């Protein structure tokens, strides 16, 4: 949620900056600067119903942060990004709806794309086999339209796979008995300037479902999937 200015005939109101509010809600500080910020935020929260709803949603989500432990990516950062995403997608939702929406998702895996040829696991949340490996494979065609495909993949023994291609295509494959068609997958970049992307799972065959994200760049990502 970006800062927005609401113009009134007699008043101009600036909404609380989302990241500033998140820093305040998730902070453990109690020094003088924190208390000064608390006074400012409390004043804005009391005078603006929309800021108040955002504040409530963030505090409720903070209280559920323990659901997202065991990740290298900080749980608070994931929660903040997910909440920010759903606030943007569902601006008219109530606090309860926003919190329920976020609680439907769990972290599946965190990985780092060092280059389009190197995909490195940094967490294996949700995988039944923790010994994921990076494999390289290539294929070539014959004739005038010769194609060379090089992909780096993280795989496990239960059909789950994360694959990045040289063209920036990120493909995620799931055991459809666990994650079926229609479930939503959110790709959360670690880069604060990049927005999460959500896509519904499609059926690949009788046992595998999948999603494909285009235009992926090197960086760290967390995949969150609807439970």
Secondary structure, DSSP 4 states (H G I P E B T S, - for coil): ----EEE-SS-EEEPPPHHHHHHHHT----SHHHHHHHHHHHHHHHH-HHHHHHHHHHHHHHTTGGGG-S-SS-HHHHHHHHHHHHHHH-TT--HHHHHHHHHTEEEEEEEEEEETTEEEEEE-TT-S----EEEEEEEE--SSS--EEEEEEEE-TTS-EEEEETTS-EEEEEETTTS-TT-EEEEEESSTTSPPEEEE-EE-SSSEEEEEE-S--SEEEEEEEE-
